[in-house]
């Protein structure tokens, strides 16, 4: 099991946890919209660090982004396996061709 898979499993397990004892449970009880908002905030922070060029801060913010992405997905019952399957479906395709096929 990868670190991301383990994190996704922990997030799924916290769905029914006490919000007073789990940050993940607290986020999830606030609903998908709040989870999406928090993901957006973390993404902006990662962008700022990428522009600044601080590798350590970018690494830290990227970890926050991945965590909050998984929480946002869990809030909408989308699993990491679902996302991995979509990535596998796209593997070997040109990004340009794949985007054109969406139109």
Biopython code that builds the backbone (N, CA, C, O; Angstrom):
import numpy as np
from Bio.PDB.StructureBuilder import StructureBuilder

atoms = [
    (1, "UNK", "N", (0.850, -1.178, 0.000)),
    (1, "UNK", "CA", (0.000, 0.000, 0.000)),
    (1, "UNK", "C", (0.895, 1.240, 0.000)),
    (1, "UNK", "O", (1.824, 1.350, 0.800)),
    (2, "UNK", "N", (0.604, 2.158, -0.898)),
    (2, "UNK", "CA", (1.372, 3.405, -0.962)),
    (2, "UNK", "C", (0.955, 4.341, 0.173)),
    (2, "UNK", "O", (-0.063, 4.124, 0.831)),
    (3, "UNK", "N", (1.738, 5.360, 0.384)),
    (3, "UNK", "CA", (1.415, 6.365, 1.394)),
    (3, "UNK", "C", (0.078, 7.024, 1.075)),
    (3, "UNK", "O", (-0.725, 7.261, 1.977)),
    (4, "UNK", "N", (-0.169, 7.325, -0.206)),
    (4, "UNK", "CA", (-1.444, 7.946, -0.583)),
    (4, "UNK", "C", (-2.613, 6.995, -0.344)),
    (4, "UNK", "O", (-3.674, 7.421, 0.113)),
    (5, "UNK", "N", (-2.431, 5.724, -0.646)),
    (5, "UNK", "CA", (-3.492, 4.748, -0.396)),
    (5, "UNK", "C", (-3.774, 4.632, 1.096)),
    (5, "UNK", "O", (-4.931, 4.557, 1.507)),
    (6, "UNK", "N", (-2.726, 4.616, 1.901)),
    (6, "UNK", "CA", (-2.908, 4.548, 3.353)),
    (6, "UNK", "C", (-3.615, 5.803, 3.866)),
    (6, "UNK", "O", (-4.497, 5.715, 4.721)),
    (7, "UNK", "N", (-3.233, 6.964, 3.348)),
    (7, "UNK", "CA", (-3.886, 8.211, 3.744)),
    (7, "UNK", "C", (-5.355, 8.204, 3.346)),
    (7, "UNK", "O", (-6.214, 8.599, 4.135)),
    (8, "UNK", "N", (-5.647, 7.761, 2.136)),
    (8, "UNK", "CA", (-7.042, 7.689, 1.681)),
    (8, "UNK", "C", (-7.845, 6.746, 2.570)),
    (8, "UNK", "O", (-9.002, 7.031, 2.880)),
    (9, "UNK", "N", (-7.257, 5.643, 2.981)),
    (9, "UNK", "CA", (-7.947, 4.691, 3.866)),
    (9, "UNK", "C", (-8.202, 5.319, 5.231)),
    (9, "UNK", "O", (-9.268, 5.121, 5.814)),
    (10, "UNK", "N", (-7.242, 6.068, 5.740)),
    (10, "UNK", "CA", (-7.424, 6.750, 7.024)),
    (10, "UNK", "C", (-8.541, 7.780, 6.926)),
    (10, "UNK", "O", (-9.377, 7.884, 7.823)),
    (11, "UNK", "N", (-8.555, 8.534, 5.842)),
    (11, "UNK", "CA", (-9.608, 9.534, 5.640)),
    (11, "UNK", "C", (-10.974, 8.858, 5.580)),
    (11, "UNK", "O", (-11.928, 9.334, 6.195)),
    (12, "UNK", "N", (-11.075, 7.760, 4.849)),
    (12, "UNK", "CA", (-12.348, 7.023, 4.762)),
    (12, "UNK", "C", (-12.780, 6.529, 6.143)),
    (12, "UNK", "O", (-13.965, 6.563, 6.474)),
    (13, "UNK", "N", (-11.838, 6.080, 6.930)),
    (13, "UNK", "CA", (-12.156, 5.579, 8.267)),
    (13, "UNK", "C", (-12.609, 6.695, 9.205)),
    (13, "UNK", "O", (-13.347, 6.446, 10.158)),
    (14, "UNK", "N", (-12.177, 7.901, 8.943)),
    (14, "UNK", "CA", (-12.530, 9.024, 9.809)),
    (14, "UNK", "C", (-13.879, 9.638, 9.457)),
    (14, "UNK", "O", (-14.346, 10.542, 10.150)),
    (15, "UNK", "N", (-14.502, 9.164, 8.400)),
    (15, "UNK", "CA", (-15.801, 9.728, 7.999)),
    (15, "UNK", "C", (-16.811, 9.702, 9.130)),
    (15, "UNK", "O", (-17.595, 10.640, 9.273)),
    (16, "UNK", "N", (-16.810, 8.670, 9.921)),
    (16, "UNK", "CA", (-17.775, 8.574, 11.008)),
    (16, "UNK", "C", (-17.196, 8.918, 12.362)),
    (16, "UNK", "O", (-17.842, 8.693, 13.385)),
    (17, "UNK", "N", (-15.991, 9.458, 12.390)),
    (17, "UNK", "CA", (-15.328, 9.756, 13.661)),
    (17, "UNK", "C", (-15.909, 11.008, 14.310)),
    (17, "UNK", "O", (-16.654, 11.767, 13.690)),
    (18, "UNK", "N", (-15.552, 11.195, 15.555)),
    (18, "UNK", "CA", (-15.973, 12.358, 16.330)),
    (18, "UNK", "C", (-15.243, 13.604, 15.818)),
    (18, "UNK", "O", (-14.013, 13.649, 15.852)),
    (19, "UNK", "N", (-15.973, 14.605, 15.349)),
    (19, "UNK", "CA", (-15.338, 15.829, 14.839)),
    (19, "UNK", "C", (-14.505, 16.568, 15.881)),
    (19, "UNK", "O", (-13.639, 17.369, 15.528)),
    (20, "UNK", "N", (-14.758, 16.307, 17.155)),
    (20, "UNK", "CA", (-13.970, 16.957, 18.200)),
    (20, "UNK", "C", (-12.598, 16.304, 18.386)),
    (20, "UNK", "O", (-11.713, 16.871, 19.027)),
    (21, "UNK", "N", (-12.432, 15.106, 17.818)),
    (21, "UNK", "CA", (-11.158, 14.406, 17.994)),
    (21, "UNK", "C", (-10.414, 14.189, 16.683)),
    (21, "UNK", "O", (-9.314, 13.637, 16.681)),
    (22, "UNK", "N", (-11.006, 14.619, 15.557)),
    (22, "UNK", "CA", (-10.382, 14.378, 14.254)),
    (22, "UNK", "C", (-10.596, 15.574, 13.334)),
    (22, "UNK", "O", (-11.729, 15.969, 13.060)),
    (23, "UNK", "N", (-9.487, 16.145, 12.862)),
    (23, "UNK", "CA", (-9.563, 17.252, 11.905)),
    (23, "UNK", "C", (-10.275, 16.798, 10.644)),
    (23, "UNK", "O", (-11.088, 17.538, 10.091)),
    (24, "UNK", "N", (-9.981, 15.597, 10.187)),
    (24, "UNK", "CA", (-10.612, 15.062, 8.978)),
    (24, "UNK", "C", (-12.115, 14.960, 9.164)),
    (24, "UNK", "O", (-12.881, 15.382, 8.297)),
    (25, "UNK", "N", (-12.539, 14.407, 10.283)),
    (25, "UNK", "CA", (-13.973, 14.289, 10.556)),
    (25, "UNK", "C", (-14.623, 15.665, 10.634)),
    (25, "UNK", "O", (-15.744, 15.858, 10.162)),
    (26, "UNK", "N", (-13.919, 16.616, 11.229)),
    (26, "UNK", "CA", (-14.448, 17.982, 11.336)),
    (26, "UNK", "C", (-14.667, 18.578, 9.944)),
    (26, "UNK", "O", (-15.713, 19.170, 9.675)),
    (27, "UNK", "N", (-13.683, 18.421, 9.065)),
    (27, "UNK", "CA", (-13.831, 18.913, 7.693)),
    (27, "UNK", "C", (-15.010, 18.241, 6.994)),
    (27, "UNK", "O", (-15.839, 18.906, 6.374)),
    (28, "UNK", "N", (-15.073, 16.930, 7.102)),
    (28, "UNK", "CA", (-16.122, 16.181, 6.401)),
    (28, "UNK", "C", (-17.519, 16.541, 6.900)),
    (28, "UNK", "O", (-18.466, 16.560, 6.113)),
    (29, "UNK", "N", (-17.662, 16.825, 8.189)),
    (29, "UNK", "CA", (-18.990, 17.191, 8.703)),
    (29, "UNK", "C", (-19.428, 18.567, 8.223)),
    (29, "UNK", "O", (-20.615, 18.892, 8.254)),
    (30, "UNK", "N", (-18.460, 19.382, 7.777)),
    (30, "UNK", "CA", (-18.801, 20.709, 7.252)),
    (30, "UNK", "C", (-19.305, 20.648, 5.815)),
    (30, "UNK", "O", (-19.806, 21.638, 5.280)),
    (31, "UNK", "N", (-19.168, 19.471, 5.192)),
    (31, "UNK", "CA", (-19.734, 19.285, 3.865)),
    (31, "UNK", "C", (-18.737, 19.450, 2.736)),
    (31, "UNK", "O", (-17.645, 19.987, 2.922)),
    (32, "UNK", "N", (-19.131, 18.978, 1.556)),
    (32, "UNK", "CA", (-18.250, 19.010, 0.389)),
    (32, "UNK", "C", (-17.799, 20.412, -0.009)),
    (32, "UNK", "O", (-16.675, 20.597, -0.476)),
    (33, "UNK", "N", (-18.672, 21.392, 0.175)),
    (33, "UNK", "CA", (-18.319, 22.754, -0.218)),
    (33, "UNK", "C", (-17.157, 23.281, 0.623)),
    (33, "UNK", "O", (-16.231, 23.889, 0.087)),
    (34, "UNK", "N", (-17.201, 23.052, 1.928)),
    (34, "UNK", "CA", (-16.122, 23.499, 2.816)),
    (34, "UNK", "C", (-14.841, 22.729, 2.504)),
    (34, "UNK", "O", (-13.754, 23.306, 2.525)),
    (35, "UNK", "N", (-14.957, 21.436, 2.218)),
    (35, "UNK", "CA", (-13.783, 20.640, 1.853)),
    (35, "UNK", "C", (-13.159, 21.179, 0.568)),
    (35, "UNK", "O", (-11.936, 21.247, 0.450)),
    (36, "UNK", "N", (-13.992, 21.559, -0.386)),
    (36, "UNK", "CA", (-13.487, 22.127, -1.644)),
    (36, "UNK", "C", (-12.824, 23.477, -1.391)),
    (36, "UNK", "O", (-11.780, 23.773, -1.972)),
    (37, "UNK", "N", (-13.416, 24.286, -0.540)),
    (37, "UNK", "CA", (-12.834, 25.588, -0.202)),
    (37, "UNK", "C", (-11.449, 25.411, 0.417)),
    (37, "UNK", "O", (-10.508, 26.116, 0.051)),
    (38, "UNK", "N", (-11.326, 24.473, 1.352)),
    (38, "UNK", "CA", (-10.049, 24.232, 2.013)),
    (38, "UNK", "C", (-9.017, 23.719, 1.011)),
    (38, "UNK", "O", (-7.854, 24.118, 1.064)),
    (39, "UNK", "N", (-9.431, 22.841, 0.101)),
    (39, "UNK", "CA", (-8.533, 22.363, -0.947)),
    (39, "UNK", "C", (-8.023, 23.542, -1.781)),
    (39, "UNK", "O", (-6.833, 23.626, -2.084)),
    (40, "UNK", "N", (-8.921, 24.442, -2.144)),
    (40, "UNK", "CA", (-8.546, 25.611, -2.930)),
    (40, "UNK", "C", (-7.544, 26.491, -2.203)),
    (40, "UNK", "O", (-6.587, 26.974, -2.808)),
    (41, "UNK", "N", (-7.754, 26.700, -0.917)),
    (41, "UNK", "CA", (-6.820, 27.504, -0.121)),
    (41, "UNK", "C", (-5.426, 26.878, -0.136)),
    (41, "UNK", "O", (-4.422, 27.569, -0.313)),
    (42, "UNK", "N", (-5.384, 25.562, 0.052)),
    (42, "UNK", "CA", (-4.088, 24.872, 0.087)),
    (42, "UNK", "C", (-3.420, 24.895, -1.289)),
    (42, "UNK", "O", (-2.197, 25.001, -1.384)),
    (43, "UNK", "N", (-4.213, 24.798, -2.345)),
    (43, "UNK", "CA", (-3.656, 24.849, -3.696)),
    (43, "UNK", "C", (-3.017, 26.207, -3.959)),
    (43, "UNK", "O", (-1.937, 26.286, -4.545)),
    (44, "UNK", "N", (-3.680, 27.269, -3.527)),
    (44, "UNK", "CA", (-3.124, 28.617, -3.698)),
    (44, "UNK", "C", (-1.817, 28.748, -2.926)),
    (44, "UNK", "O", (-0.855, 29.325, -3.432)),
    (45, "UNK", "N", (-1.772, 28.221, -1.715)),
    (45, "UNK", "CA", (-0.538, 28.276, -0.931)),
    (45, "UNK", "C", (0.588, 27.522, -1.637)),
    (45, "UNK", "O", (1.735, 27.969, -1.612)),
    (46, "UNK", "N", (0.283, 26.406, -2.257)),
    (46, "UNK", "CA", (1.298, 25.643, -3.000)),
    (46, "UNK", "C", (1.775, 26.444, -4.211)),
    (46, "UNK", "O", (2.966, 26.456, -4.521)),
    (47, "UNK", "N", (0.863, 27.097, -4.879)),
    (47, "UNK", "CA", (1.229, 27.926, -6.031)),
    (47, "UNK", "C", (2.181, 29.035, -5.603)),
    (47, "UNK", "O", (3.179, 29.299, -6.273)),
    (48, "UNK", "N", (1.872, 29.675, -4.500)),
    (48, "UNK", "CA", (2.725, 30.761, -3.997)),
    (48, "UNK", "C", (4.136, 30.243, -3.725)),
    (48, "UNK", "O", (5.116, 30.891, -4.092)),
    (49, "UNK", "N", (4.240, 29.096, -3.092)),
    (49, "UNK", "CA", (5.557, 28.539, -2.788)),
    (49, "UNK", "C", (6.286, 28.106, -4.059)),
    (49, "UNK", "O", (7.512, 28.201, -4.132)),
    (50, "UNK", "N", (5.546, 27.633, -5.057)),
    (50, "UNK", "CA", (6.169, 27.261, -6.333)),
    (50, "UNK", "C", (6.762, 28.491, -7.008)),
    (50, "UNK", "O", (7.852, 28.433, -7.576)),
    (51, "UNK", "N", (6.041, 29.598, -6.943)),
    (51, "UNK", "CA", (6.524, 30.837, -7.549)),
    (51, "UNK", "C", (7.739, 31.367, -6.782)),
    (51, "UNK", "O", (8.693, 31.850, -7.393)),
    (52, "UNK", "N", (7.708, 31.280, -5.465)),
    (52, "UNK", "CA", (8.824, 31.745, -4.642)),
    (52, "UNK", "C", (10.074, 30.893, -4.848)),
    (52, "UNK", "O", (11.195, 31.387, -4.733)),
    (53, "UNK", "N", (9.875, 29.619, -5.153)),
    (53, "UNK", "CA", (11.010, 28.729, -5.369)),
    (53, "UNK", "C", (11.559, 28.085, -4.106)),
    (53, "UNK", "O", (12.672, 27.559, -4.111)),
    (54, "UNK", "N", (10.793, 28.121, -3.031)),
    (54, "UNK", "CA", (11.220, 27.488, -1.783)),
    (54, "UNK", "C", (10.823, 26.012, -1.829)),
    (54, "UNK", "O", (9.663, 25.663, -1.606)),
    (55, "UNK", "N", (11.794, 25.158, -2.120)),
    (55, "UNK", "CA", (11.534, 23.731, -2.331)),
    (55, "UNK", "C", (10.914, 23.064, -1.098)),
    (55, "UNK", "O", (9.961, 22.296, -1.225)),
    (56, "UNK", "N", (11.445, 23.350, 0.082)),
    (56, "UNK", "CA", (10.925, 22.721, 1.300)),
    (56, "UNK", "C", (9.492, 23.149, 1.589)),
    (56, "UNK", "O", (8.654, 22.321, 1.947)),
    (57, "UNK", "N", (9.207, 24.444, 1.435)),
    (57, "UNK", "CA", (7.839, 24.938, 1.666)),
    (57, "UNK", "C", (6.882, 24.385, 0.614)),
    (57, "UNK", "O", (5.743, 24.036, 0.925)),
    (58, "UNK", "N", (7.347, 24.306, -0.633)),
    (58, "UNK", "CA", (6.505, 23.734, -1.680)),
    (58, "UNK", "C", (6.191, 22.274, -1.381)),
    (58, "UNK", "O", (5.059, 21.830, -1.572)),
    (59, "UNK", "N", (7.173, 21.538, -0.921)),
    (59, "UNK", "CA", (6.947, 20.128, -0.571)),
    (59, "UNK", "C", (5.899, 20.007, 0.525)),
    (59, "UNK", "O", (5.008, 19.161, 0.455)),
    (60, "UNK", "N", (6.013, 20.855, 1.533)),
    (60, "UNK", "CA", (5.052, 20.846, 2.634)),
    (60, "UNK", "C", (3.652, 21.211, 2.158)),
    (60, "UNK", "O", (2.676, 20.554, 2.520)),
    (61, "UNK", "N", (3.558, 22.249, 1.355)),
    (61, "UNK", "CA", (2.249, 22.677, 0.845)),
    (61, "UNK", "C", (1.663, 21.633, -0.106)),
    (61, "UNK", "O", (0.450, 21.423, -0.128)),
    (62, "UNK", "N", (2.519, 20.982, -0.888)),
    (62, "UNK", "CA", (2.031, 19.931, -1.790)),
    (62, "UNK", "C", (1.431, 18.774, -0.991)),
    (62, "UNK", "O", (0.426, 18.192, -1.399)),
    (63, "UNK", "N", (2.043, 18.445, 0.139)),
    (63, "UNK", "CA", (1.477, 17.406, 1.006)),
    (63, "UNK", "C", (0.103, 17.833, 1.518)),
    (63, "UNK", "O", (-0.822, 17.022, 1.568)),
    (64, "UNK", "N", (-0.029, 19.095, 1.894)),
    (64, "UNK", "CA", (-1.329, 19.623, 2.339)),
    (64, "UNK", "C", (-2.359, 19.534, 1.208)),
    (64, "UNK", "O", (-3.511, 19.165, 1.437)),
    (65, "UNK", "N", (-1.937, 19.872, -0.005)),
    (65, "UNK", "CA", (-2.843, 19.812, -1.164)),
    (65, "UNK", "C", (-3.336, 18.384, -1.379)),
    (65, "UNK", "O", (-4.531, 18.159, -1.574)),
    (66, "UNK", "N", (-2.421, 17.424, -1.344)),
    (66, "UNK", "CA", (-2.823, 16.032, -1.568)),
    (66, "UNK", "C", (-3.787, 15.549, -0.488)),
    (66, "UNK", "O", (-4.771, 14.873, -0.787)),
    (67, "UNK", "N", (-3.506, 15.895, 0.761)),
    (67, "UNK", "CA", (-4.405, 15.524, 1.854)),
    (67, "UNK", "C", (-5.801, 16.130, 1.634)),
    (67, "UNK", "O", (-6.810, 15.429, 1.705)),
    (68, "UNK", "N", (-5.839, 17.428, 1.369)),
    (68, "UNK", "CA", (-7.137, 18.085, 1.217)),
    (68, "UNK", "C", (-7.860, 17.643, -0.056)),
    (68, "UNK", "O", (-9.090, 17.641, -0.091)),
    (69, "UNK", "N", (-7.123, 17.273, -1.092)),
    (69, "UNK", "CA", (-7.754, 16.693, -2.281)),
    (69, "UNK", "C", (-8.454, 15.393, -1.909)),
    (69, "UNK", "O", (-9.599, 15.168, -2.302)),
    (70, "UNK", "N", (-7.774, 14.541, -1.158)),
    (70, "UNK", "CA", (-8.380, 13.271, -0.762)),
    (70, "UNK", "C", (-9.599, 13.481, 0.135)),
    (70, "UNK", "O", (-10.576, 12.740, 0.032)),
    (71, "UNK", "N", (-9.551, 14.479, 1.009)),
    (71, "UNK", "CA", (-10.711, 14.789, 1.855)),
    (71, "UNK", "C", (-11.866, 15.274, 0.986)),
    (71, "UNK", "O", (-13.008, 14.855, 1.176)),
    (72, "UNK", "N", (-11.572, 16.155, 0.033)),
    (72, "UNK", "CA", (-12.617, 16.659, -0.856)),
    (72, "UNK", "C", (-13.243, 15.519, -1.662)),
    (72, "UNK", "O", (-14.463, 15.460, -1.814)),
    (73, "UNK", "N", (-12.421, 14.632, -2.167)),
    (73, "UNK", "CA", (-12.938, 13.478, -2.907)),
    (73, "UNK", "C", (-13.819, 12.612, -2.008)),
    (73, "UNK", "O", (-14.898, 12.183, -2.417)),
    (74, "UNK", "N", (-13.357, 12.356, -0.783)),
    (74, "UNK", "CA", (-14.137, 11.535, 0.156)),
    (74, "UNK", "C", (-15.483, 12.176, 0.463)),
    (74, "UNK", "O", (-16.481, 11.478, 0.651)),
    (75, "UNK", "N", (-15.510, 13.497, 0.515)),
    (75, "UNK", "CA", (-16.769, 14.203, 0.791)),
    (75, "UNK", "C", (-17.800, 13.962, -0.306)),
    (75, "UNK", "O", (-19.002, 14.092, -0.074)),
    (76, "UNK", "N", (-17.335, 13.616, -1.485)),
    (76, "UNK", "CA", (-18.231, 13.322, -2.612)),
    (76, "UNK", "C", (-18.211, 11.837, -2.996)),
    (76, "UNK", "O", (-18.652, 11.456, -4.081)),
    (77, "UNK", "N", (-17.693, 11.013, -2.087)),
    (77, "UNK", "CA", (-17.643, 9.553, -2.294)),
    (77, "UNK", "C", (-16.891, 9.155, -3.559)),
    (77, "UNK", "O", (-17.261, 8.194, -4.234)),
    (78, "UNK", "N", (-15.841, 9.895, -3.872)),
    (78, "UNK", "CA", (-14.925, 9.535, -4.951)),
    (78, "UNK", "C", (-13.680, 8.981, -4.274)),
    (78, "UNK", "O", (-13.103, 9.634, -3.404)),
    (79, "UNK", "N", (-13.266, 7.790, -4.665)),
    (79, "UNK", "CA", (-12.121, 7.167, -4.014)),
    (79, "UNK", "C", (-10.836, 7.423, -4.787)),
    (79, "UNK", "O", (-10.857, 7.800, -5.958)),
    (80, "UNK", "N", (-9.728, 7.210, -4.107)),
    (80, "UNK", "CA", (-8.434, 7.290, -4.774)),
    (80, "UNK", "C", (-8.379, 6.253, -5.894)),
    (80, "UNK", "O", (-7.799, 6.511, -6.949)),
    (81, "UNK", "N", (-8.974, 5.091, -5.672)),
    (81, "UNK", "CA", (-9.019, 4.055, -6.712)),
    (81, "UNK", "C", (-9.767, 4.551, -7.951)),
    (81, "UNK", "O", (-9.388, 4.219, -9.074)),
    (82, "UNK", "N", (-10.813, 5.332, -7.760)),
    (82, "UNK", "CA", (-11.543, 5.913, -8.897)),
    (82, "UNK", "C", (-10.624, 6.822, -9.709)),
    (82, "UNK", "O", (-10.613, 6.772, -10.938)),
    (83, "UNK", "N", (-9.861, 7.647, -9.012)),
    (83, "UNK", "CA", (-8.952, 8.582, -9.683)),
    (83, "UNK", "C", (-7.822, 7.813, -10.358)),
    (83, "UNK", "O", (-7.435, 8.135, -11.481)),
    (84, "UNK", "N", (-7.298, 6.807, -9.685)),
    (84, "UNK", "CA", (-6.241, 5.987, -10.281)),
    (84, "UNK", "C", (-6.743, 5.298, -11.547)),
    (84, "UNK", "O", (-6.007, 5.196, -12.528)),
    (85, "UNK", "N", (-7.977, 4.828, -11.534)),
    (85, "UNK", "CA", (-8.549, 4.183, -12.717)),
    (85, "UNK", "C", (-8.661, 5.166, -13.877)),
    (85, "UNK", "O", (-8.409, 4.806, -15.027)),
    (86, "UNK", "N", (-9.036, 6.401, -13.578)),
    (86, "UNK", "CA", (-9.124, 7.423, -14.621)),
    (86, "UNK", "C", (-7.745, 7.740, -15.185)),
    (86, "UNK", "O", (-7.582, 7.904, -16.394)),
    (87, "UNK", "N", (-6.762, 7.825, -14.307)),
    (87, "UNK", "CA", (-5.394, 8.059, -14.778)),
    (87, "UNK", "C", (-4.903, 6.894, -15.641)),
    (87, "UNK", "O", (-4.240, 7.108, -16.656)),
    (88, "UNK", "N", (-5.223, 5.685, -15.244)),
    (88, "UNK", "CA", (-4.839, 4.501, -16.026)),
    (88, "UNK", "C", (-5.503, 4.531, -17.398)),
    (88, "UNK", "O", (-4.891, 4.162, -18.401)),
    (89, "UNK", "N", (-6.759, 4.973, -17.436)),
    (89, "UNK", "CA", (-7.481, 5.062, -18.708)),
    (89, "UNK", "C", (-6.787, 6.045, -19.653)),
    (89, "UNK", "O", (-6.756, 5.841, -20.867)),
    (90, "UNK", "N", (-6.240, 7.100, -19.083)),
    (90, "UNK", "CA", (-5.587, 8.136, -19.888)),
    (90, "UNK", "C", (-4.138, 7.805, -20.242)),
    (90, "UNK", "O", (-3.557, 8.429, -21.130)),
    (91, "UNK", "N", (-3.563, 6.840, -19.560)),
    (91, "UNK", "CA", (-2.145, 6.534, -19.755)),
    (91, "UNK", "C", (-1.843, 6.200, -21.212)),
    (91, "UNK", "O", (-2.572, 5.454, -21.866)),
    (92, "UNK", "N", (-0.760, 6.767, -21.690)),
    (92, "UNK", "CA", (-0.327, 6.510, -23.056)),
    (92, "UNK", "C", (-1.005, 7.372, -24.101)),
    (92, "UNK", "O", (-0.705, 7.259, -25.290)),
    (93, "UNK", "N", (-1.925, 8.241, -23.666)),
    (93, "UNK", "CA", (-2.595, 9.137, -24.599)),
    (93, "UNK", "C", (-1.948, 10.507, -24.532)),
    (93, "UNK", "O", (-1.513, 10.948, -23.468)),
    (94, "UNK", "N", (-1.889, 11.153, -25.635)),
    (94, "UNK", "CA", (-1.401, 12.523, -25.668)),
    (94, "UNK", "C", (-2.364, 13.405, -24.884)),
    (94, "UNK", "O", (-3.581, 13.283, -25.021)),
    (95, "UNK", "N", (-1.816, 14.288, -24.067)),
    (95, "UNK", "CA", (-2.664, 15.223, -23.332)),
    (95, "UNK", "C", (-3.471, 16.102, -24.263)),
    (95, "UNK", "O", (-4.620, 16.436, -23.971)),
    (96, "UNK", "N", (-2.881, 16.474, -25.369)),
    (96, "UNK", "CA", (-3.583, 17.304, -26.359)),
    (96, "UNK", "C", (-4.741, 16.525, -26.966)),
    (96, "UNK", "O", (-5.844, 17.055, -27.102)),
    (97, "UNK", "N", (-4.497, 15.265, -27.334)),
    (97, "UNK", "CA", (-5.554, 14.427, -27.920)),
    (97, "UNK", "C", (-6.644, 14.133, -26.904)),
    (97, "UNK", "O", (-7.827, 14.118, -27.246)),
    (98, "UNK", "N", (-6.250, 13.899, -25.649)),
    (98, "UNK", "CA", (-7.223, 13.580, -24.616)),
    (98, "UNK", "C", (-8.139, 14.773, -24.374)),
    (98, "UNK", "O", (-9.351, 14.601, -24.245)),
    (99, "UNK", "N", (-7.577, 15.980, -24.310)),
    (99, "UNK", "CA", (-8.411, 17.182, -24.122)),
    (99, "UNK", "C", (-9.343, 17.410, -25.317)),
    (99, "UNK", "O", (-10.501, 17.789, -25.143)),
    (100, "UNK", "N", (-8.843, 17.182, -26.501)),
    (100, "UNK", "CA", (-9.666, 17.354, -27.708)),
    (100, "UNK", "C", (-10.839, 16.383, -27.715)),
    (100, "UNK", "O", (-11.921, 16.719, -28.198)),
    (101, "UNK", "N", (-10.633, 15.188, -27.186)),
    (101, "UNK", "CA", (-11.692, 14.182, -27.166)),
    (101, "UNK", "C", (-12.803, 14.550, -26.182)),
    (101, "UNK", "O", (-13.910, 14.025, -26.295)),
    (102, "UNK", "N", (-12.543, 15.424, -25.236)),
    (102, "UNK", "CA", (-13.566, 15.850, -24.267)),
    (102, "UNK", "C", (-14.567, 16.814, -24.863)),
    (102, "UNK", "O", (-15.661, 16.971, -24.321)),
    (103, "UNK", "N", (-14.228, 17.464, -25.961)),
    (103, "UNK", "CA", (-15.099, 18.495, -26.548)),
    (103, "UNK", "C", (-16.262, 17.904, -27.277)),
    (103, "UNK", "O", (-17.085, 18.638, -27.825)),
]
sb = StructureBuilder()
sb.init_structure("model")
sb.init_model(0)
sb.init_chain("A")
sb.init_seg("    ")
for serial, (resi, resn, name, xyz) in enumerate(atoms, 1):
    if name == "N":
        sb.init_residue(resn, " ", resi, " ")
    sb.init_atom(name, np.array(xyz, "f"), 0.0, 1.0, " ", f" {name:<3s}", serial, name[0])
structure = sb.get_structure()
